[in-house]
């Protein structure tokens, strides 16, 4: 009988900050550790692969373990964090890396820790409205990013009522009288249109926490056509037909 004892060496792995999972693989020995800052183990001499998983990144190392000396593996990636704020309580966000891949999502406000330094983008959503902004994450810093939604309001009234309020990009919001409470601040163009009446163009400069009041009379196509006809008769001095056209328009 020949007793053969496997040669052992010391494997030391240190991880800062602690990894969500630490996986060590070798031909004859392996281990998986959760929420680990590392390990110190006596293992068969060989090549080992170390994989440390963090919330938004992954680090890999290869370690050679010999009997004559210790082979330490140090994993200490640099991270930053982002703190997203919002002035609306029911807003959500999507946080993406430079390749457009989703890194994190959820409700605002939110803090996203342990981010590798680099360029990102954040998309904030609230009641169908959207803000998108670039973010650069710096090592060892918490990057503050307010994603606020500032609104004004508008009240539309027409005579006669029942005109459809339409935005320039084609979205319809309803018929007059109409109150719109969440209009993002900035310049807006609306069209008020009712069947049989000439459309009315409305340009608004919406300011935060202010209400724009729009009240207008709609002019029917019958009136417009009748007055055009009357002007044509006046041009040829046919006063009787001109008066008839005006009466019909009125």
C-alpha positions as CSV (number, residue, x, y, z in Angstrom):
1,X,0.0,0.0,0.0
2,X,1.3,3.4,-1.0
3,X,-0.4,6.3,0.8
4,X,-0.5,9.4,-1.5
5,X,-1.5,12.7,0.2
6,X,-2.7,15.5,-2.0
7,X,-0.5,18.6,-1.8
8,X,-2.3,21.5,-0.3
9,X,-1.8,25.3,-0.3
10,X,-3.4,28.3,1.2
11,X,-6.0,30.3,-0.8
12,X,-6.8,33.8,0.5
13,X,-9.5,35.9,-1.1
14,X,-10.5,39.3,0.2
15,X,-13.4,41.3,-1.3
16,X,-14.2,45.0,-0.5
17,X,-17.1,45.8,-0.4
18,X,-18.6,42.4,0.3
19,X,-19.9,40.6,-2.8
20,X,-23.5,39.4,-3.1
21,X,-22.0,36.1,-4.1
22,X,-18.4,34.8,-4.2
23,X,-17.8,31.7,-6.3
24,X,-14.4,29.9,-6.3
25,X,-13.9,27.0,-8.7
26,X,-11.1,24.6,-9.1
27,X,-10.6,21.1,-10.5
28,X,-10.9,19.4,-7.1
29,X,-12.4,22.1,-4.8
30,X,-15.1,24.8,-5.1
31,X,-17.2,27.0,-2.9
32,X,-20.0,29.5,-3.2
33,X,-20.4,32.1,-0.5
34,X,-23.2,34.7,0.0
35,X,-22.7,38.3,1.1
36,X,-19.0,37.5,1.6
37,X,-16.0,39.6,2.1
38,X,-13.7,36.7,1.3
39,X,-12.2,33.5,2.7
40,X,-9.0,31.8,3.8
41,X,-8.9,28.1,3.0
42,X,-6.5,25.2,2.6
43,X,-7.1,23.8,-0.8
44,X,-5.4,21.4,-3.3
45,X,-2.7,23.1,-5.3
46,X,-4.0,24.2,-8.7
47,X,-5.5,27.0,-10.7
48,X,-8.7,28.6,-9.3
49,X,-11.2,30.9,-10.8
50,X,-12.8,33.5,-8.5
51,X,-16.0,35.4,-9.4
52,X,-17.4,38.1,-7.3
53,X,-20.9,39.3,-8.1
54,X,-22.0,42.8,-7.0
55,X,-25.4,44.5,-7.5
56,X,-24.5,46.0,-10.9
57,X,-21.2,44.5,-11.9
58,X,-19.0,41.4,-11.8
59,X,-15.3,40.9,-11.1
60,X,-13.2,37.8,-12.1
61,X,-9.7,36.7,-11.0
62,X,-7.5,33.7,-11.7
63,X,-5.3,32.4,-8.8
64,X,-2.5,29.9,-8.7
65,X,-2.2,28.0,-5.4
66,X,1.2,26.5,-4.7
67,X,2.3,24.6,-1.6
68,X,5.3,26.8,-1.0
69,X,3.6,30.2,-0.8
70,X,0.2,31.8,-0.3
71,X,-1.6,33.2,-3.3
72,X,-3.9,36.1,-2.3
73,X,-6.7,37.4,-4.5
74,X,-7.8,40.9,-3.8
75,X,-11.0,42.2,-5.3
76,X,-11.7,45.9,-4.5
77,X,-13.6,47.6,-7.3
78,X,-14.3,51.3,-7.3
79,X,-18.0,52.3,-7.0
80,X,-20.1,55.4,-6.9
81,X,-23.8,55.8,-6.2
82,X,-26.8,57.8,-7.5
83,X,-29.6,59.4,-5.4
84,X,-32.7,60.1,-7.5
85,X,-35.1,62.6,-6.1
86,X,-38.6,63.7,-7.3
87,X,-41.3,66.2,-6.3
88,X,-44.1,63.7,-7.3
89,X,-44.8,60.8,-4.9
90,X,-46.0,58.3,-7.5
91,X,-43.3,58.6,-10.1
92,X,-41.1,55.7,-11.3
93,X,-37.7,55.4,-13.0
94,X,-35.6,53.3,-15.3
95,X,-31.8,53.5,-14.9
96,X,-29.7,52.4,-17.9
97,X,-26.1,52.0,-18.7
98,X,-24.3,53.4,-21.7
99,X,-25.4,50.5,-23.8
100,X,-29.1,51.1,-23.0
101,X,-29.3,48.0,-20.8
102,X,-31.5,48.3,-17.7
103,X,-29.6,48.5,-14.5
104,X,-32.3,49.3,-12.0
105,X,-35.9,50.4,-11.9
106,X,-38.6,51.2,-9.3
107,X,-40.3,54.1,-7.5
108,X,-38.9,57.5,-6.9
109,X,-37.2,58.7,-4.8
110,X,-34.5,56.0,-4.9
111,X,-30.8,55.4,-4.2
112,X,-28.8,53.1,-6.5
113,X,-25.5,52.0,-4.7
114,X,-22.4,50.2,-5.9
115,X,-22.4,51.5,-9.5
116,X,-19.2,51.2,-11.6
117,X,-18.0,54.7,-12.7
118,X,-19.1,55.8,-16.1
119,X,-22.0,57.2,-18.1
120,X,-25.6,56.3,-17.5
121,X,-29.0,57.7,-18.2
122,X,-32.2,57.9,-16.1
123,X,-35.8,57.9,-17.4
124,X,-38.4,59.2,-15.0
125,X,-42.1,58.6,-15.6
126,X,-45.2,60.2,-14.1
127,X,-48.8,59.9,-15.4
128,X,-47.6,59.4,-18.9
129,X,-45.0,62.2,-18.8
130,X,-41.4,61.4,-19.2
131,X,-38.0,63.0,-18.3
132,X,-34.7,61.6,-19.5
133,X,-31.3,62.8,-18.3
134,X,-27.7,61.7,-18.6
135,X,-25.8,60.8,-15.4
136,X,-22.1,60.4,-14.9
137,X,-21.1,58.3,-11.9
138,X,-17.9,59.2,-10.1
139,X,-15.9,57.0,-7.8
140,X,-16.6,57.4,-4.1
141,X,-19.3,59.9,-4.6
142,X,-23.1,60.0,-4.3
143,X,-24.4,61.8,-7.4
144,X,-27.6,63.8,-6.7
145,X,-30.1,63.8,-9.6
146,X,-33.5,65.5,-9.1
147,X,-36.1,64.2,-11.6
148,X,-38.8,66.7,-10.9
149,X,-42.1,67.1,-12.8
150,X,-43.3,70.7,-12.8
151,X,-46.9,71.3,-14.0
152,X,-49.2,74.1,-14.8
153,X,-52.9,73.9,-15.7
154,X,-55.3,75.2,-18.4
155,X,-59.0,75.7,-18.6
156,X,-60.7,75.7,-22.0
157,X,-64.1,77.1,-22.7
158,X,-65.9,77.7,-26.0
159,X,-69.2,79.1,-27.3
160,X,-70.8,76.8,-28.3
161,X,-69.3,74.1,-26.1
162,X,-68.2,70.6,-27.3
163,X,-65.0,71.5,-29.1
164,X,-62.3,68.9,-29.0
165,X,-59.0,70.0,-27.5
166,X,-56.1,68.5,-29.5
167,X,-52.3,68.9,-29.1
168,X,-50.0,69.6,-32.0
169,X,-48.8,66.0,-32.0
170,X,-52.3,64.7,-32.4
171,X,-53.3,63.7,-28.8
172,X,-56.9,64.5,-27.9
173,X,-57.7,65.5,-24.4
174,X,-61.5,65.9,-24.4
175,X,-64.3,68.4,-25.2
176,X,-64.9,71.9,-23.9
177,X,-65.4,72.9,-21.2
178,X,-62.2,71.1,-20.2
179,X,-59.8,71.5,-17.3
180,X,-56.3,70.1,-17.7
181,X,-54.4,69.9,-14.4
182,X,-51.0,68.3,-15.3
183,X,-49.4,70.1,-18.2
184,X,-45.6,70.2,-18.1
185,X,-44.2,73.7,-18.0
186,X,-43.2,75.1,-21.4
187,X,-44.6,76.2,-24.7
188,X,-47.7,74.3,-25.9
189,X,-49.9,74.6,-29.0
190,X,-53.5,73.4,-29.0
191,X,-56.3,73.3,-31.6
192,X,-60.0,73.7,-30.6
193,X,-62.2,72.1,-33.2
194,X,-66.0,71.4,-33.5
195,X,-67.8,69.9,-36.5
196,X,-69.2,72.7,-38.6
197,X,-67.0,75.4,-37.1
198,X,-63.6,76.9,-38.0
199,X,-60.7,75.5,-35.8
200,X,-59.1,77.9,-33.3
201,X,-55.3,77.7,-32.7
202,X,-54.2,78.4,-29.1
203,X,-50.6,79.0,-28.1
204,X,-49.8,78.7,-24.3
205,X,-46.8,79.3,-22.2
206,X,-47.4,77.0,-19.2
207,X,-45.9,78.2,-15.9
208,X,-45.5,76.1,-12.8
209,X,-48.5,76.1,-10.5
210,X,-50.4,78.6,-12.7
211,X,-53.7,78.1,-14.6
212,X,-54.2,79.5,-18.1
213,X,-57.8,80.5,-18.9
214,X,-58.8,80.2,-22.6
215,X,-62.3,81.3,-23.6
216,X,-63.3,81.9,-27.2
217,X,-66.3,82.0,-29.6
218,X,-66.3,79.5,-32.4
219,X,-67.3,80.8,-35.9
220,X,-69.4,78.5,-38.0
221,X,-68.4,77.7,-41.6
222,X,-71.9,78.8,-42.7
223,X,-71.2,82.3,-41.3
224,X,-67.8,82.4,-42.9
225,X,-69.1,81.2,-46.3
226,X,-72.1,83.6,-46.1
227,X,-69.9,86.6,-45.4
228,X,-67.5,85.7,-48.2
229,X,-70.4,85.5,-50.6
230,X,-71.7,88.9,-49.4
231,X,-68.4,90.5,-50.1
232,X,-68.3,89.1,-53.6
233,X,-71.8,90.6,-54.3
234,X,-70.7,93.9,-52.8
235,X,-67.7,93.9,-55.2
236,X,-70.2,93.9,-58.1
237,X,-72.6,96.4,-56.4
238,X,-75.4,93.8,-56.0
239,X,-76.7,95.1,-52.7
240,X,-79.8,93.0,-52.7
241,X,-77.9,89.7,-53.0
242,X,-75.2,91.0,-50.6
243,X,-77.9,91.6,-47.9
244,X,-79.5,88.3,-48.6
245,X,-76.1,86.6,-48.0
246,X,-75.5,88.5,-44.8
247,X,-79.0,87.6,-43.5
248,X,-78.3,83.9,-44.3
249,X,-75.0,84.1,-42.5
250,X,-76.4,85.7,-39.4
